[in-house]
């Protein structure tokens, strides 16, 4: 059945690409769109083909694969209803960079190259929206985030506006005058080696500072996937964190910009969630960026509502004894044919390699994962008892060496009874005490555990021969997670703290190894637990409502027959 113009306009309104266009402009675009149907596993276009069209997915889903020399095919993206593709080759005037294949029977709305280029020239608002989307997709293709799940798709990626970098570079640029003055002084007034050395060192420090600022600016990312909104922040060698929240926890999306930002078109995109804000600081085109975030958030809600409606229909058919139509094969079957994702190479630190098998920083027991604080924390808390043990041992051995050289002295003397050399005995007692002190520190470190199982997270803090504190929270009550790696040691040895927001409070998994992986562990189990509980609750409620509707349907039929019978008798 052909898609009418009103339906096309309503469809275009939901896509951020057409944000800011009036209804009459959308109607003109809708009239130029052509319908195309692609069967499952059908090819829309191949890598290397000339770019002739722009595509909007009205129904179904596709994947984009790229073949590279000497490597297997890699998946660039997977798009579903409401997404679009093919614009990058049209704008750049180059061949297709990948092959697009339908994962299910797919309905496309196609805009020819001629109409696309005309629209690109004549609609500045659409051109602005499209440039932002292309910049985001190019950045997403260049980056490889290890924390992404195999089925997760990046829709939006942004960095801070370059103006932020330029502002940060103003002071070091001014400071470049210092080595210039020193060089000038060395050449004209004071030809001393110390002046030349100061000039060279100051120039090196300032250039290194500027390079550090540039790298630091490029390490902050704001990301929206089909599952969550993420803020990655990293200060090279000092600080590293990832703050995220599921799309389902978003309450609103807004923008904030100062007068200077409004002139240069940059500002903050504020994503408000159940537990606070995730702020995309100083991104370019904040208005368009906010609408991209809002579109994918709304799409998640609509998808969930649509799945619930279909499930309700199936439950009602079951109650009425109607055999449901076999469902079409799910796109997942096609996805299963994709090359298996490469195993994630977990970041290994020196201390983890040395101590993972003996001190067990992370280990599993059934479906339970147990974490301890990093070995660096143990060393920092136990260095004094370790030195004390070594000192007492050396003094004890030295005293034994002295006793061996003295024929009239011995460690244990049996003349006139049993006696022990005072110094050696004192060192032995000191050694025993310091060993006990060291054992206490190790035991205290070992007793602090962070546990994640299929139902809850648990923070266990137990003092040896003392009190034990347990803080626990159900996985489904987690509203957000964040990790931080702070300081040089935290970055070198890859340890930090994972903060878990539960209601109005926070639990902290402190100083755990590879905090990004710990955060992913928690989020993965939280999603599985939440989905399971929601499925049980929704299924029960659906069955109850379906039973009510089926009962009403049967009673309505029975009452109608009784009324028809009474009417027949009275007639």
C-alpha positions as CSV (number, residue, x, y, z in Angstrom):
1,X,0.0,0.0,0.0
2,X,1.5,3.4,-1.0
3,X,2.6,5.7,1.7
4,X,0.5,8.9,1.6
5,X,2.0,12.4,1.8
6,X,0.5,13.1,5.3
7,X,2.1,9.9,6.6
8,X,5.4,10.8,5.0
9,X,5.3,14.3,6.5
10,X,4.5,12.9,9.9
11,X,7.4,10.5,9.5
12,X,9.9,13.3,8.5
13,X,8.9,15.4,11.5
14,X,10.2,12.7,13.9
15,X,13.7,12.8,12.3
16,X,16.2,15.4,13.6
17,X,17.5,15.9,10.1
18,X,14.4,17.8,9.2
19,X,14.1,19.8,12.4
20,X,13.3,23.5,11.8
21,X,11.5,22.9,8.5
22,X,7.9,24.0,8.0
23,X,5.1,21.7,7.1
24,X,4.9,23.0,3.5
25,X,8.6,22.4,3.1
26,X,8.3,18.9,4.4
27,X,5.4,18.3,2.0
28,X,7.6,19.3,-0.9
29,X,10.3,16.9,0.2
30,X,7.7,14.1,0.8
31,X,6.4,14.5,-2.8
32,X,10.0,13.9,-4.1
33,X,10.5,10.7,-2.2
34,X,10.2,7.4,-4.0
35,X,9.2,4.2,-2.3
36,X,11.4,1.1,-2.5
37,X,11.1,-2.3,-0.9
38,X,14.1,-4.5,-0.2
39,X,13.6,-8.1,0.9
40,X,15.5,-9.7,3.7
41,X,19.2,-10.2,2.7
42,X,18.7,-7.9,-0.3
43,X,21.4,-5.5,-1.2
44,X,20.6,-1.8,-1.4
45,X,24.0,-0.8,-2.8
46,X,27.5,-2.2,-2.8
47,X,30.8,-0.8,-1.7
48,X,32.4,1.2,-4.5
49,X,29.1,2.0,-6.3
50,X,28.5,5.5,-7.3
51,X,26.3,7.5,-5.0
52,X,22.9,8.1,-6.7
53,X,20.4,8.3,-3.8
54,X,19.7,9.2,-0.2
55,X,17.7,6.7,1.9
56,X,15.3,6.9,4.8
57,X,14.1,3.7,6.6
58,X,10.3,3.7,6.9
59,X,10.2,0.1,8.2
60,X,12.7,-2.7,8.7
61,X,16.4,-2.5,9.3
62,X,19.8,-2.6,7.5
63,X,23.4,-3.1,8.2
64,X,26.5,-1.5,6.6
65,X,29.6,-3.6,6.0
66,X,33.0,-2.5,4.8
67,X,35.6,-4.8,3.3
68,X,39.2,-3.9,3.9
69,X,42.4,-5.3,2.4
70,X,43.7,-8.3,4.3
71,X,40.9,-8.1,6.9
72,X,37.5,-9.6,7.3
73,X,34.4,-7.5,6.7
74,X,33.6,-5.1,9.5
75,X,30.2,-3.7,10.4
76,X,30.1,0.1,10.3
77,X,26.6,0.6,11.5
78,X,23.2,-1.0,11.9
79,X,20.1,1.2,11.2
80,X,16.4,0.7,12.0
81,X,13.1,2.5,11.3
82,X,13.6,6.3,11.5
83,X,17.3,6.2,10.5
84,X,18.8,7.3,7.3
85,X,22.0,6.5,5.3
86,X,23.8,7.3,2.0
87,X,24.2,11.0,2.7
88,X,28.0,10.9,3.4
89,X,29.0,9.8,-0.1
90,X,26.6,12.3,-1.7
91,X,28.0,15.2,0.3
92,X,31.6,14.2,-0.2
93,X,31.0,13.2,-3.9
94,X,32.7,9.9,-3.6
95,X,31.8,6.2,-4.1
96,X,30.0,4.2,-1.5
97,X,32.3,3.3,1.5
98,X,30.3,0.1,2.4
99,X,27.7,-2.4,1.3
100,X,24.2,-2.0,2.7
101,X,22.1,-5.2,3.2
102,X,18.6,-5.6,4.6
103,X,18.3,-7.5,7.8
104,X,14.6,-7.9,7.3
105,X,12.0,-7.0,4.8
106,X,12.6,-3.2,4.6
107,X,10.6,-0.3,3.3
108,X,12.7,2.7,2.1
109,X,11.9,6.3,1.1
110,X,14.5,7.3,-1.5
111,X,15.6,10.8,-2.6
112,X,17.5,11.0,-5.8
113,X,20.9,12.6,-6.0
114,X,19.5,15.6,-7.9
115,X,16.8,16.4,-5.4
116,X,19.2,15.8,-2.5
117,X,21.7,18.3,-3.8
118,X,19.0,20.8,-4.6
119,X,17.7,20.4,-1.0
120,X,21.2,20.6,0.4
121,X,21.7,24.0,-1.3
122,X,18.3,25.5,-0.8
123,X,17.6,24.5,2.9
124,X,20.3,25.9,5.2
125,X,18.6,24.5,8.3
126,X,18.7,21.0,6.8
127,X,22.3,21.5,5.7
128,X,23.2,22.5,9.3
129,X,21.5,19.4,10.7
130,X,23.1,17.2,8.1
131,X,26.6,18.5,8.7
132,X,26.2,17.8,12.5
133,X,25.1,14.3,11.8
134,X,27.9,13.6,9.3
135,X,30.5,15.0,11.7
136,X,29.1,12.7,14.4
137,X,29.1,9.6,12.2
138,X,32.7,10.3,11.0
139,X,33.9,10.6,14.6
140,X,32.0,7.4,15.6
141,X,33.7,5.5,12.8
142,X,37.2,6.7,13.8
143,X,36.8,5.8,17.5
144,X,36.8,2.3,19.0
145,X,35.3,2.2,22.5
146,X,36.0,-1.0,24.2
147,X,33.0,-0.6,26.6
148,X,30.5,-0.8,23.8
149,X,28.3,-3.9,23.8
150,X,28.3,-6.0,20.6
151,X,24.7,-5.1,19.8
152,X,25.1,-1.4,20.7
153,X,24.9,1.3,18.1
154,X,26.4,4.8,18.4
155,X,24.0,7.5,17.1
156,X,25.7,10.7,18.3
157,X,29.2,11.6,19.3
158,X,30.5,15.1,20.0
159,X,33.5,17.0,21.4
160,X,33.8,20.4,23.0
161,X,33.8,23.3,20.5
162,X,37.3,24.2,19.3
163,X,36.7,27.7,20.8
164,X,37.3,26.0,24.2
165,X,40.7,24.8,23.1
166,X,41.6,28.2,21.7
167,X,40.7,29.9,25.0
168,X,42.8,27.4,26.9
169,X,45.8,28.1,24.5
170,X,45.7,31.8,25.0
171,X,47.9,31.9,28.1
172,X,50.6,29.4,26.9
173,X,50.7,31.3,23.6
174,X,51.4,34.5,25.5
175,X,54.0,32.7,27.6
176,X,56.0,31.9,24.4
177,X,57.3,35.4,24.7
178,X,59.5,34.2,27.6
179,X,61.8,31.9,25.6
180,X,61.9,34.5,22.8
181,X,63.1,37.2,25.2
182,X,65.7,34.8,26.6
183,X,66.9,33.9,23.1
184,X,67.2,37.5,22.3
185,X,69.1,38.2,25.5
186,X,71.5,35.4,24.8
187,X,72.2,36.6,21.3
188,X,72.6,40.3,22.2
189,X,73.2,41.0,25.9
190,X,74.2,37.8,27.8
191,X,75.8,35.1,25.7
192,X,75.9,32.7,28.6
193,X,75.1,29.0,28.4
194,X,72.7,29.2,31.4
195,X,70.6,31.8,29.5
196,X,70.4,29.5,26.4
197,X,69.6,26.5,28.6
198,X,66.8,28.5,30.3
199,X,65.4,29.6,26.8
200,X,65.4,26.0,25.5
201,X,63.9,24.5,28.6
202,X,61.1,27.1,28.8
203,X,60.3,26.6,25.2
204,X,60.1,22.9,25.7
205,X,57.9,23.2,28.7
206,X,55.5,25.6,27.0
207,X,55.2,23.5,23.9
208,X,54.6,20.4,26.0
209,X,52.0,22.3,27.9
210,X,50.2,23.3,24.6
211,X,50.4,19.7,23.3
212,X,48.9,18.4,26.6
213,X,46.0,20.9,26.3
214,X,45.3,19.8,22.7
215,X,45.3,16.1,23.7
216,X,43.2,16.8,26.8
217,X,40.6,18.7,24.7
218,X,40.3,15.7,22.3
219,X,39.8,13.2,25.1
220,X,36.3,14.3,26.2
221,X,33.4,12.8,24.4
222,X,29.6,13.0,24.6
223,X,27.9,10.0,23.3
224,X,24.3,8.8,22.7
225,X,23.8,5.1,21.7
226,X,20.6,3.2,21.2
227,X,20.8,2.1,24.9
228,X,22.3,4.9,27.0
229,X,23.8,8.4,27.2
230,X,27.5,8.6,28.1
231,X,29.9,11.3,29.1
232,X,33.6,10.3,28.8
233,X,36.1,12.6,30.6
234,X,39.8,12.1,30.7
235,X,42.7,14.3,31.9
236,X,45.9,12.6,30.6
237,X,47.7,10.9,33.4
238,X,45.6,12.3,36.2
239,X,41.9,11.6,35.8
240,X,39.6,9.3,33.9
241,X,35.8,8.8,34.2
242,X,32.7,7.6,32.4
243,X,29.3,8.7,33.6
244,X,26.2,7.2,32.0
245,X,22.5,6.6,32.3
246,X,20.1,4.4,30.4
247,X,17.9,6.2,27.8
248,X,14.9,5.0,29.8
249,X,15.9,7.2,32.8
250,X,15.9,10.5,30.8
251,X,13.4,13.0,31.9
252,X,14.1,16.0,29.6
253,X,16.7,17.5,27.3
254,X,17.5,21.2,27.1
255,X,20.2,23.6,26.2
256,X,22.1,26.4,27.9
257,X,24.2,29.0,26.2
258,X,25.8,32.3,27.1
259,X,25.6,35.4,24.7
260,X,29.1,34.6,23.3
261,X,28.0,31.0,22.7
262,X,24.8,32.1,21.0
263,X,26.8,34.2,18.6
264,X,29.3,31.4,17.7
265,X,26.6,28.7,18.0
266,X,27.9,26.6,20.8
267,X,26.6,25.8,24.3
268,X,25.6,23.0,26.8
269,X,23.2,20.2,26.1
270,X,21.7,19.3,29.5
271,X,20.3,15.8,29.8
272,X,18.2,15.4,33.0
273,X,17.8,12.0,34.4
274,X,16.3,10.5,37.5
275,X,19.6,11.0,39.4
276,X,20.7,14.4,38.1
277,X,22.3,15.8,35.0
278,X,24.6,14.7,32.3
279,X,25.9,17.9,30.7
280,X,27.4,18.0,27.2
281,X,29.6,21.0,27.7
282,X,30.3,23.5,25.0
283,X,29.2,21.4,22.0
284,X,28.8,22.9,18.5
285,X,25.2,23.5,17.3
286,X,23.7,22.7,20.7
287,X,20.1,23.2,19.4
288,X,20.5,20.5,16.7
289,X,22.4,18.2,19.1
290,X,19.7,18.4,21.7
291,X,17.1,17.4,19.1
292,X,19.2,14.4,18.1
293,X,19.3,13.3,21.8
294,X,15.6,13.9,22.2
295,X,14.8,12.0,19.0
296,X,16.6,8.8,20.1
297,X,15.1,9.1,23.6
298,X,11.6,9.3,22.2
299,X,12.3,6.5,19.7
300,X,13.2,4.2,22.6
301,X,9.9,5.0,24.4
302,X,7.9,4.4,21.2
303,X,9.7,1.1,20.5
304,X,8.9,-0.1,24.0
305,X,5.3,0.9,23.6
306,X,5.0,-0.8,20.2
307,X,6.4,-4.0,21.6
308,X,4.0,-3.9,24.5
309,X,1.0,-3.5,22.1
310,X,2.1,-6.5,20.1
311,X,2.6,-8.6,23.2
312,X,-0.9,-7.6,24.4
313,X,-2.4,-8.7,21.1
314,X,-0.7,-12.1,21.4
315,X,-2.0,-12.5,25.0
316,X,-5.5,-11.6,23.9
317,X,-5.4,-14.1,21.0
318,X,-4.3,-16.7,23.5
319,X,-7.2,-16.0,25.9
320,X,-9.7,-16.2,23.0
321,X,-8.2,-19.3,21.6
322,X,-7.1,-17.7,18.3
323,X,-4.0,-19.2,16.7
324,X,-1.6,-16.3,16.2
325,X,0.1,-15.8,12.9
326,X,3.7,-17.1,13.0
327,X,6.0,-14.0,13.4
328,X,8.4,-13.0,10.7
329,X,12.0,-14.0,11.3
330,X,13.6,-11.5,13.6
331,X,16.5,-9.4,12.4
332,X,18.6,-11.1,15.0
333,X,18.9,-14.1,12.8
334,X,20.6,-12.0,10.2
335,X,22.7,-10.3,12.8
336,X,23.9,-13.7,14.0
337,X,25.6,-14.1,10.6
338,X,27.9,-11.2,11.3
339,X,31.5,-11.9,12.0
340,X,32.0,-12.7,15.7
341,X,33.2,-9.7,17.6
342,X,36.8,-9.7,18.5
343,X,37.4,-10.6,22.1
344,X,38.0,-7.4,24.1
345,X,41.6,-7.1,25.2
346,X,41.4,-6.1,28.8
347,X,43.9,-3.6,29.9
348,X,46.6,-5.4,32.0
349,X,48.6,-3.6,34.6
350,X,52.0,-4.8,36.0
351,X,50.6,-5.4,39.5
352,X,47.6,-7.3,38.1
353,X,49.9,-9.6,36.2
354,X,52.0,-10.2,39.2
355,X,49.3,-10.6,41.8
356,X,46.0,-11.6,40.1
357,X,46.5,-15.4,40.8
358,X,47.7,-15.0,44.4
359,X,45.9,-12.0,45.8
360,X,42.7,-12.4,43.7
361,X,41.7,-8.9,42.8
362,X,38.8,-10.4,40.9
363,X,37.4,-13.8,41.0
364,X,34.1,-15.6,40.2
365,X,32.1,-18.1,42.2
366,X,29.1,-19.3,40.2
367,X,27.2,-16.3,38.9
368,X,28.8,-14.1,41.6
369,X,31.8,-11.8,40.8
370,X,33.9,-10.6,43.8
371,X,36.3,-7.7,43.6
372,X,38.9,-6.5,46.1
373,X,40.8,-3.3,46.3
374,X,43.9,-3.0,44.1
375,X,47.2,-4.3,45.2
376,X,48.6,-0.8,45.2
377,X,46.2,0.0,48.1
378,X,47.5,-3.0,50.0
379,X,51.1,-1.8,49.4
380,X,50.3,1.7,50.5
381,X,48.7,0.5,53.7
382,X,51.3,-2.2,54.5
383,X,54.6,-0.7,53.5
384,X,55.4,0.2,57.1
385,X,54.8,-3.3,58.5
386,X,56.7,-4.7,55.6
387,X,59.7,-2.5,56.3
388,X,59.4,-3.4,60.0
389,X,59.4,-7.1,59.2
390,X,62.4,-6.7,57.0
391,X,64.3,-4.6,59.6
392,X,63.5,-7.0,62.4
393,X,64.6,-10.0,60.3
394,X,67.8,-8.4,59.3
395,X,68.6,-7.4,62.9
396,X,67.8,-10.9,64.1
397,X,70.0,-12.5,61.4
398,X,72.8,-10.0,62.2
399,X,72.6,-10.9,65.9
400,X,72.8,-14.6,65.0
401,X,75.8,-13.8,62.9
402,X,77.4,-12.0,65.8
403,X,76.7,-14.9,68.2
404,X,78.2,-17.4,65.7
405,X,81.5,-15.5,65.9
406,X,81.5,-15.4,69.7
407,X,82.5,-18.8,71.2
408,X,81.3,-17.9,74.6
409,X,77.9,-16.7,73.4
410,X,74.9,-18.6,72.0
411,X,71.3,-17.9,71.0
412,X,70.1,-20.5,73.5
413,X,72.3,-21.3,76.4
414,X,71.8,-24.4,78.7
415,X,74.4,-23.6,81.3
416,X,72.7,-23.1,84.7
417,X,69.3,-23.5,83.0
418,X,67.8,-22.4,79.7
419,X,68.4,-18.8,78.7
420,X,68.0,-16.9,75.4
421,X,70.2,-14.1,74.2
422,X,68.4,-10.9,75.1
423,X,69.0,-9.0,71.8
424,X,68.2,-12.0,69.6
425,X,65.1,-12.7,71.7
426,X,64.0,-9.1,71.5
427,X,64.4,-9.1,67.7
428,X,62.5,-12.4,67.5
429,X,59.6,-11.0,69.5
430,X,59.7,-7.8,67.4
431,X,59.6,-10.0,64.2
432,X,56.6,-11.9,65.5
433,X,54.8,-8.7,66.4
434,X,55.5,-7.1,63.0
435,X,54.5,-10.2,61.2
436,X,51.2,-10.1,63.1
437,X,50.9,-6.4,62.1
438,X,51.5,-7.3,58.5
439,X,49.1,-10.2,58.6
440,X,46.4,-7.8,60.1
441,X,46.9,-5.4,57.2
442,X,46.7,-8.1,54.6
443,X,43.6,-9.6,56.3
444,X,42.0,-6.2,56.6
445,X,42.6,-5.6,52.8
446,X,41.3,-9.0,51.9
447,X,38.1,-8.6,54.0
448,X,37.0,-5.6,52.0
449,X,34.9,-7.1,49.2
450,X,32.7,-5.7,46.5
451,X,30.2,-8.4,45.3
452,X,28.0,-8.4,42.2
453,X,25.6,-11.3,41.7
454,X,22.5,-11.9,39.6
455,X,20.2,-10.0,42.0
456,X,22.2,-7.3,44.0
457,X,25.4,-5.5,44.6
458,X,27.0,-5.8,48.0
459,X,29.8,-3.7,49.7
460,X,31.4,-5.7,52.5
461,X,33.7,-3.9,54.9
462,X,34.9,-6.1,57.8
463,X,37.7,-5.4,60.2
464,X,39.7,-8.4,61.4
465,X,38.4,-9.4,64.9
466,X,36.1,-6.5,64.7
467,X,32.8,-5.3,63.2
468,X,31.4,-6.0,59.7
469,X,29.4,-3.6,57.6
470,X,27.3,-4.7,54.6
471,X,25.6,-2.3,52.2
472,X,23.5,-4.0,49.6
473,X,21.2,-2.8,46.9
474,X,19.0,-4.6,44.3
475,X,20.3,-4.3,40.8
476,X,17.0,-3.1,39.5
477,X,17.1,-0.1,41.9
478,X,20.3,1.2,40.3
479,X,19.7,4.5,38.6
480,X,23.1,5.3,37.3
481,X,26.8,4.5,37.5
482,X,30.0,6.4,37.1
483,X,33.7,5.5,37.5
484,X,36.7,7.7,38.2
485,X,40.4,7.0,37.9
486,X,42.2,9.8,39.8
487,X,45.9,10.5,40.0
488,X,49.0,9.2,38.3
489,X,49.0,5.8,40.2
490,X,45.4,5.3,39.3
491,X,46.1,5.8,35.6
492,X,49.4,3.8,35.5
493,X,48.0,0.8,37.4
494,X,44.4,1.2,36.1
495,X,42.4,1.3,39.3
496,X,39.7,3.6,40.5
497,X,36.3,3.9,42.1
498,X,32.9,3.0,40.7
499,X,30.0,5.0,42.1
500,X,26.5,3.4,42.0
501,X,23.5,5.7,42.5
502,X,20.7,3.9,44.3
503,X,17.7,6.2,45.2
504,X,19.1,9.2,47.0
505,X,22.3,7.5,48.1
506,X,25.5,6.2,46.5
507,X,27.5,3.0,46.9
508,X,31.2,3.1,46.1
509,X,33.3,0.2,44.9
510,X,36.6,1.8,45.9
511,X,40.0,1.3,44.3
512,X,39.0,-1.7,42.2
513,X,41.1,-2.7,39.2
514,X,39.9,-1.7,35.7
515,X,36.9,0.4,37.0
516,X,35.5,0.7,33.4
517,X,35.1,-3.1,33.3
518,X,33.6,-3.2,36.7
519,X,31.1,-0.6,35.7
520,X,30.2,-2.6,32.6
521,X,29.8,-5.7,34.7
522,X,27.3,-4.0,37.0
523,X,25.4,-2.4,34.1
524,X,25.2,-5.6,32.2
525,X,23.8,-7.5,35.1
526,X,21.5,-4.6,36.0
527,X,20.0,-4.5,32.5
528,X,19.5,-8.3,32.6
529,X,17.9,-8.2,36.0
530,X,15.7,-5.2,35.2
531,X,14.5,-6.7,31.9
532,X,13.7,-10.0,33.6
533,X,11.7,-8.4,36.4
534,X,9.9,-6.1,34.0
535,X,9.1,-9.0,31.7
536,X,7.6,-11.0,34.6
537,X,5.6,-8.0,35.9
538,X,4.4,-6.9,32.4
539,X,3.5,-10.5,31.4
540,X,1.4,-10.9,34.6
541,X,-0.4,-7.6,34.0
542,X,-0.9,-8.4,30.4
543,X,-2.3,-11.8,31.1
544,X,-4.7,-10.2,33.7
545,X,-5.9,-7.5,31.3
546,X,-6.2,-10.0,28.4
547,X,-8.3,-12.3,30.7
548,X,-10.6,-9.3,31.5
549,X,-11.0,-8.4,27.8
550,X,-11.6,-12.0,26.8
551,X,-14.2,-12.3,29.6
552,X,-15.9,-9.1,28.5
553,X,-15.9,-10.4,24.9
554,X,-17.5,-13.7,25.8
555,X,-20.1,-12.0,28.1
556,X,-20.9,-9.5,25.5
557,X,-21.6,-12.3,23.0
558,X,-23.7,-14.1,25.5
559,X,-25.7,-11.0,26.4
560,X,-26.3,-10.2,22.8
561,X,-27.6,-13.7,22.1
562,X,-29.9,-13.5,25.1
563,X,-31.2,-10.1,23.9
564,X,-31.8,-11.5,20.4
565,X,-33.6,-14.4,21.9
566,X,-35.9,-12.1,23.9
567,X,-36.6,-10.0,20.8
568,X,-37.5,-13.1,18.9
569,X,-39.9,-14.3,21.5
570,X,-41.6,-10.9,21.9
571,X,-41.9,-10.7,18.1
